[in-house]
Amino acid sequence: MALIESEIFRTNLKYGFSQDQLIVETHFNAVIELVVGDQGHSLYAHAAILRRCSPGLYRLTKKTENGIIRLPDDKLIVVDNFLTWAYYDRITPSMHASADSLDALIDLCIFAERVSADDLRDSIMEVLSQIQGSITMIPVETCTYVWARTLYTSPLRRFLKDWWKKYGRMDQVTQELLERIPDLAAWLLRSFMKDRQPQAQMDTSEIGPSQIAGVKKSKDKWSRRISGTPHST
C-alpha cells in the first residue's frame, strides 16, 4: 500500500496538485478514496488510472460527490492487488504462478470481472492456464464460491470446467457437488460418459457378455442420475 501512496504522490506532483487534495477541478485527475471491507480501510487511486483500467469503477467515480467509493463486500488485499496491477501493470509478486496462489488468483479474477478490468482478467487467466496441471484438487467449496459470484459466460467458470474434465474423475462428482452446483455436476457427468463411450465400444470385442452388460448397466445408472429418472422397481 505504501507503494501505491508513493505513486499517487508522484502523480500528484506531475499533475500539479497537492498530496492532501482529494478532489480537484478536473475530474479526470481526481484522487479517489476507496473504502474497502467492513472495517472501512482506505486506499487511494486516480480517476485517470481507474478510467484506463476499470470502466466499472470509473463509472462509480462519476456518481460520487465526495470522491469516495465504498466497497464493503470486498477484501482489502484483493483491492490492493488490483491497484498494484493498475499502476504497475503487473500482478503482485506474492501471487506467483503456482497452485498455492489459486485462491488469491480466483479472488482477484472475480473482482476484475465485476469491475470490468478485462486486461487484468485476461492476465490472470494466462497464469491459471500455466498452473493448471500442477493443481492437485479443486474443492467443491471453491467451485461453489466461483459459481455464486460469476456469470454463466465467465472464463473462470470455463477454467474450472476444463480442469475437472482434464484431471477429475467420475467418482469425484460427489453428492455435495450435485446438490450445490447441479449444472456443473451434470455437465461433468455427460462429459465423462462421452469420453468413455468410444473406449467402451472399442473394447467390447475383447470382453465377455457379462462385462458388456456391466458397462451398459453403469451407463444407464449415470444417465438416470443426470436426467433424474428414478430406478425401476
QUIPERA-V607846 format. One record per residue. N is the residue number from 1. RES is the residue in one letter. SS is DSSP state (@ for helix, = for strand, . for the rest). OMEGA is omega as a letter, one per 30 degrees, with the letter a starting at -180 (* if undefined). D_CENTER is the distance of its C-alpha to the mean C-alpha in Angstrom with 1 decimal. Layout:
[[N & RES & SS & OMEGA & D_CENTER] [N & RES & SS & OMEGA & D_CENTER]]
This chain:
[[1 & M & . & l & 23.1] [2 & A & @ & l & 26.6] [3 & L & @ & l & 25.6] [4 & I & @ & a & 24.0] [5 & E & @ & l & 27.2] [6 & S & @ & l & 29.3] [7 & E & @ & l & 27.6] [8 & I & @ & l & 28.2] [9 & F & @ & l & 31.9] [10 & R & @ & a & 32.3] [11 & T & @ & l & 31.0] [12 & N & @ & l & 33.2] [13 & L & @ & a & 36.2] [14 & K & @ & a & 35.3] [15 & Y & @ & l & 35.3] [16 & G & . & l & 38.3] [17 & F & . & a & 37.3] [18 & S & . & a & 37.5] [19 & Q & . & a & 34.8] [20 & D & . & a & 35.2] [21 & Q & . & a & 35.1] [22 & L & . & a & 32.1] [23 & I & . & l & 32.8] [24 & V & . & a & 35.1] [25 & E & . & l & 36.9] [26 & T & . & a & 34.7] [27 & H & @ & a & 31.4] [28 & F & @ & a & 29.6] [29 & N & @ & a & 30.7] [30 & A & . & l & 29.9] [31 & V & = & a & 28.2] [32 & I & = & l & 25.7] [33 & E & = & l & 25.1] [34 & L & = & l & 21.6] [35 & V & = & a & 22.3] [36 & V & = & l & 19.3] [37 & G & . & a & 19.0] [38 & D & . & l & 21.8] [39 & Q & . & l & 24.0] [40 & G & . & l & 24.0] [41 & H & = & a & 23.4] [42 & S & = & l & 24.1] [43 & L & = & a & 22.5] [44 & Y & = & l & 24.1] [45 & A & = & l & 23.3] [46 & H & = & l & 25.4] [47 & A & @ & l & 24.9] [48 & A & @ & l & 25.6] [49 & I & @ & l & 22.5] [50 & L & @ & l & 20.3] [51 & R & @ & a & 22.1] [52 & R & @ & a & 21.3] [53 & C & @ & a & 17.6] [54 & S & . & l & 16.3] [55 & P & @ & a & 18.3] [56 & G & @ & l & 16.7] [57 & L & @ & a & 17.9] [58 & Y & @ & l & 21.0] [59 & R & @ & l & 22.0] [60 & L & @ & a & 22.0] [61 & T & @ & a & 24.4] [62 & K & . & l & 26.9] [63 & K & . & a & 27.0] [64 & T & . & l & 27.8] [65 & E & . & a & 31.4] [66 & N & . & l & 31.3] [67 & G & . & a & 28.5] [68 & I & = & l & 26.1] [69 & I & = & a & 22.6] [70 & R & = & l & 21.5] [71 & L & = & a & 18.0] [72 & P & . & a & 19.0] [73 & D & . & a & 15.9] [74 & D & . & l & 13.8] [75 & K & . & a & 14.2] [76 & L & @ & a & 16.8] [77 & I & @ & a & 15.3] [78 & V & @ & a & 12.0] [79 & V & @ & l & 14.3] [80 & D & @ & l & 16.7] [81 & N & @ & l & 14.3] [82 & F & @ & a & 13.5] [83 & L & @ & l & 17.3] [84 & T & @ & l & 18.0] [85 & W & @ & a & 16.2] [86 & A & @ & a & 17.8] [87 & Y & @ & a & 21.2] [88 & Y & @ & l & 21.3] [89 & D & . & l & 18.9] [90 & R & . & l & 17.3] [91 & I & . & a & 14.6] [92 & T & . & a & 16.5] [93 & P & @ & a & 18.5] [94 & S & @ & l & 17.5] [95 & M & @ & a & 14.1] [96 & H & . & a & 16.0] [97 & A & . & l & 15.1] [98 & S & . & a & 15.5] [99 & A & @ & l & 14.2] [100 & D & @ & a & 15.0] [101 & S & @ & a & 12.2] [102 & L & @ & a & 9.4] [103 & D & @ & a & 8.8] [104 & A & @ & l & 9.3] [105 & L & @ & l & 7.0] [106 & I & @ & l & 3.9] [107 & D & @ & a & 6.0] [108 & L & @ & l & 6.9] [109 & C & @ & l & 4.2] [110 & I & @ & l & 4.2] [111 & F & @ & a & 7.8] [112 & A & @ & l & 8.4] [113 & E & @ & a & 7.8] [114 & R & @ & a & 10.0] [115 & V & . & l & 12.6] [116 & S & . & l & 12.8] [117 & A & . & a & 12.4] [118 & D & @ & a & 12.2] [119 & D & @ & l & 13.6] [120 & L & @ & l & 11.2] [121 & R & @ & a & 8.2] [122 & D & @ & l & 10.7] [123 & S & @ & l & 11.8] [124 & I & @ & l & 8.6] [125 & M & @ & l & 8.5] [126 & E & @ & l & 12.2] [127 & V & @ & l & 11.8] [128 & L & @ & l & 9.7] [129 & S & @ & l & 12.5] [130 & Q & @ & a & 15.0] [131 & I & @ & a & 14.3] [132 & Q & @ & a & 13.6] [133 & G & @ & a & 17.3] [134 & S & @ & l & 17.6] [135 & I & . & a & 15.2] [136 & T & . & a & 17.8] [137 & M & . & l & 16.0] [138 & I & . & a & 12.7] [139 & P & . & l & 14.1] [140 & V & @ & a & 14.3] [141 & E & @ & l & 13.2] [142 & T & @ & l & 9.7] [143 & C & @ & l & 9.6] [144 & T & @ & l & 11.4] [145 & Y & @ & a & 9.1] [146 & V & @ & a & 6.1] [147 & W & @ & a & 9.1] [148 & A & @ & a & 10.7] [149 & R & @ & a & 8.4] [150 & T & . & l & 7.5] [151 & L & . & a & 10.3] [152 & Y & . & a & 12.0] [153 & T & . & a & 11.7] [154 & S & . & l & 7.9] [155 & P & @ & l & 7.7] [156 & L & @ & l & 4.5] [157 & R & @ & l & 7.3] [158 & R & @ & l & 9.8] [159 & F & @ & a & 8.7] [160 & L & @ & l & 9.1] [161 & K & @ & a & 12.2] [162 & D & @ & l & 13.5] [163 & W & @ & a & 13.4] [164 & W & @ & a & 15.2] [165 & K & @ & a & 17.6] [166 & K & @ & a & 18.5] [167 & Y & @ & l & 18.7] [168 & G & . & l & 19.0] [169 & R & . & a & 22.3] [170 & M & @ & a & 23.7] [171 & D & @ & l & 25.0] [172 & Q & @ & l & 21.6] [173 & V & . & a & 20.8] [174 & T & . & l & 22.2] [175 & Q & @ & l & 23.6] [176 & E & @ & l & 20.9] [177 & L & @ & l & 18.2] [178 & L & @ & a & 20.7] [179 & E & @ & a & 21.1] [180 & R & @ & a & 17.6] [181 & I & . & a & 15.9] [182 & P & @ & a & 19.0] [183 & D & @ & l & 17.7] [184 & L & @ & a & 15.4] [185 & A & @ & a & 18.5] [186 & A & @ & l & 20.9] [187 & W & @ & l & 19.1] [188 & L & @ & a & 19.0] [189 & L & @ & l & 22.7] [190 & R & @ & a & 23.7] [191 & S & @ & l & 22.2] [192 & F & @ & a & 23.8] [193 & M & @ & a & 27.1] [194 & K & @ & a & 27.1] [195 & D & @ & a & 26.6] [196 & R & @ & a & 29.4] [197 & Q & @ & a & 31.9] [198 & P & @ & l & 33.3] [199 & Q & @ & l & 33.9] [200 & A & @ & l & 35.6] [201 & Q & @ & a & 37.8] [202 & M & @ & a & 38.7] [203 & D & @ & a & 39.8] [204 & T & @ & l & 42.0] [205 & S & @ & a & 45.0] [206 & E & @ & a & 44.9] [207 & I & . & a & 44.4] [208 & G & . & a & 46.8] [209 & P & @ & a & 46.9] [210 & S & @ & l & 45.7] [211 & Q & @ & l & 42.5] [212 & I & @ & l & 41.9] [213 & A & @ & l & 42.3] [214 & G & @ & l & 39.8] [215 & V & @ & a & 37.2] [216 & K & @ & a & 37.9] [217 & K & @ & l & 37.8] [218 & S & @ & l & 34.4] [219 & K & @ & l & 33.0] [220 & D & @ & a & 34.6] [221 & K & @ & a & 33.1] [222 & W & @ & l & 29.5] [223 & S & @ & l & 30.4] [224 & R & @ & a & 31.7] [225 & R & @ & l & 28.6] [226 & I & @ & a & 26.4] [227 & S & @ & a & 29.0] [228 & G & . & l & 30.0] [229 & T & . & a & 33.6] [230 & P & . & l & 35.6] [231 & H & . & l & 37.7] [232 & S & . & a & 41.3] [233 & T & . & * & 43.9]]
